[in-house]
């Protein structure tokens, strides 16, 4: 026998409006128009044969019948949501949600993912790009990521969040071989320095840590470090980079090192969600990442 129930869309409109006390807020939450939610509430009340809301200022509030119905609908939705999340979590045991910078994803990770999948064919990596993943900043959307990879120790030398060290990071100056660069003792001078957006403090911190003084005439900014590397290759200036992100260009001779590289041991870290145990897939990924870094 078919169940005698109203459409789920009517119940969702009712539950959201009752919980939020506003058709407008319910429409925003459900991604529907105000008119669509109002119509679904009207149709639900017509099917019930009685009203469940009454006016309250500019909003709505439940009447006695509506409050009783809401208690049942809300409890049913809670049970549905709980079981849905349980099933979803069991399915995601074979996946790891990773938040990382676009530079790391493009230059290092994606070219090596085939190796990870060959070792763990049942695991899948879901990527989220985060401009602040490089420094482990707290003002960023995690999007529920299991792991965030952080490497920019020049911007944030000390990590205050729970983390797992994976590898060292090294920062130094690179440029095209024929780019003008003058060195006198610890003093460097050249026309243009290249920086990722909002990361000019890297230069200040690098100079303080190495004792070098840098004099330039201008500065160019790009959204990502891999674009800074590309800009240096074309002769636009001198870039301060993490070495692994310019390694191919250094090996090919497209770039040359203009300074020693400042190394932070254990500076490449995995930041873990507080209170969340690593899934098998996340553990496999971190094990592979460590071994891949060692082989570099």
N, C-alpha and C positions, 0 to 999 in steps of 0.2 A: 504494500500500500504506500502510495506517495506521501511524503511528509507535508503536512499543512502548515507551511511557514511562509512568511513574507520574503521577498527577494533580499539577498545579503546586502545589496547596495542600500536598501531602505534601513536595514539594521545598523549599518556602519554610519549612515547619516544621523540616525537617532542617537547612537552611542556617543559620537563625537560632539554633537550639539548639546546633549545632556551633560557630558563631562566638562565641556568648555563654557557652557552657558551662553553660546552665541552662534548663530548660523554663519556669520562672517568668519569667525575663527575656525569653525568646523570645515567650511569650504576651503580655507587656506590649508588646513592640515591634510584634507583629503585630495587636494589638487583639483577641485571642482569649482564651478561657478556658484555664486550665492543663490541664483535662481534654481540651479539644478538641485541643490541641497534642500531648499524650501519646497520644491515640488515633491521630492522623495519623502519628506516629512508629512506633507499633505496626503500623499497616497497611502502612507503607512497608517495614518490616523483614520482614513476612510476604510481601509481594510479592517482595522480594529473596531471601528464603529464608535469610537469615543476619542476625545482629545487627550493628549498626554502632556501638553505644555500649556503654560499661561504666560501672558506678558509680564515682564518685570523691567520697568524702565525702558531702555533701548534694547534689552536682551530678552531671553526666555528663561523660564524656570519650570521645573517639573511639577505637575500637580500630583495628587496622591496616587492615582493610577499609574502615572508616568514614572514616579519614583520606584514603585514596586516592580514595574516592567524593566526599568533601567538596572536594578539590582540583579535581576536574572540575566539580562543581556550582557552586562559587564562581566559577570562571573563566567558566562559561557565564552566570551571573547578572551578572558584571561587564560582559561584552560586551553583554548585553541592556540593562543600565542605561545604559551609555555611548551606545548607539545611540538609546535612548529619549530621553535628555536632548538629543542632537543634533537629533532630530526635533522635540522640544518647543521647543527654542530657535529653530529655523527658523520654527516656527509663531508664536512670540511676537515675531518681528521687527516685526509690525504691532500690537503692544500695548506699553503702558508701565505698569509697576506703580508706583504713587505712594503714598507714606506722607505723611499730613498731619494736622493737627488737625481735629477735628470742626467747630470754628467756621469755619475756612477753607473746608472742604468744603460746609457748609450755607449759609453766608452769601454766599460769593463764587464758589466753583468750580462747583457743580452748576447754579446758575442760568445759567451761561455755557457749559456743556459743549456745548449744541446748536450754538453757533457754531464750536467746535473741530471737532465732527464734520462740520459742513457744509464746512469747509475741508479736512479729512482724513478722508474717509468710510471709508477702509480701516483707520484706526487706532482702537484701543480703549483706554480708560483703566481700569485696575483700581485701586480705592481700598482703602487700609488706614488705619483711624483710629489715630492715635498721640497720646496725651496729651502726650508729650514732644517731638513734632515741632515744637511751637511754639518750643522753645528749643534744639533741636539736641543734646539730651542724649545721652550714650552709653549710659545704662542703659535701653535700650528694645529691644523686639523689632522687628527690621526686616522679618521675614517675606519676605526676599528682594527687597525693594523696589528698583527701579532708581534712584529719586529720593526724597529726603525733603525736604519744604518746611519751612523754619524761619523764624520771624518774631519771636519774643519776645526782642528785644535788651535789654529791661529786666532779664530774669532772667539772660541770658548775653550781655553786650555784645560779647565777642570770640568768633569762631568759630575753633576749633582744627582742625576737620576740613576736608578738601578740599571746596570749595564754589564755587558760581557766583552772584554777585550778580545779582538780578533787578529790585529796586525798593527804594525807601525805605520806612521804616515810621515812624509818628508816634504818640506816646502822650500823652494828655491826659485831663482830667476832664470828665465829662458827667453830667447829671442831668435830671430832668423840670423844665420851666420854673418850676413853683411850689414846687419843693423848697427848704426853708430852707438858705441858703448864705451864710455871712458871710466877707467878705474885708477884711483890714486890712493894707495893704502886701503883703508876701510871705506873710503868714499867712492860712491858710484854716481855717475851723471849720464843722462841720456834724454832724448827729446820727450818721449811719451811713455807713461806706464799704463798698463791695461789691468782692469779690475772687474770682478763680477759686481753687479748692482748691489749697493748697500753693504759692501764688504771692504771699504777702503781701510778699515781698522786693521786688516790683515797686514798691510804694509807697515803701519806703525808698530804693531806687535812683533813682526818679523825683524824690523830694525832694532828694536829694544832687546830682542833675544840674541841676535847675532853680533850686535855692535856696529853694523854697517849703517852708513848715512847715505840716503838716496836723494838726489836732486834731479827734478824733472821740470819741463816747461808746460806740460799738459797731461791730461788723464782721459782715457777712454773707458766707458763702462759697457758691459754686455750682460745679458740676463743669466748666463750660465758659464761655468769654468771651461767647458769644452769649446764654447765660442771664443773665450779669451785665448785658448790654445790656438785655434784656427786663425784668429786675428794676428797673433804673434808670428805664425808661419808665413802670413802674407806680408810681413814687414811693417805692421802698424805700430809696433812698440814692443816693450818688454813686459812680460807677464810673470806674476808670482803664482806658481802653480803647485799642486800636489803632484809628486813625481810620476805616479802610476798613470795619471791622466794625460801625460805628455810623453810617455815612454816610447810609443811607436814613432813619434816624430823625432825624438832624440836618437833612437836607433837608426832611423833612415837618414839622419843628417839635416832634416828640414829645420830642426831647432838645435841650438847649442846651449849648454849650461853656462850661465854668466856668474854664478856664485856657488858656494857650497850649499848643500841642502840641510835644513834644520829638521832633525828627526824627533818625533814624539813616539817613544816606545809604547805599544798598546793603544795608540791614539785612534785607530779605526775600531769602532765599537758597535755592538748591537744593543740598542735600548729596548728593554722589555716592558710590556704593559704591567703596571703594578698589580700584584696579586693574581696574575694569570700564569698558570703553568704552561710550559712549552709543549705544543702538540708534537707527536712523532714527526710530522712533516717539517715543522720548524726546527727540531733538533737535527734532522737529517741535513737540512739546508745549511745550518750553522757549521756542522761538521765538514760539509763539502767546502764551504767558504773558507774555513781555516786552512784546509789542505791546499786549496787553489792558491791562496795567498802565499803559502810556504813555497810553492813551486814557481813563483814568479821569478 
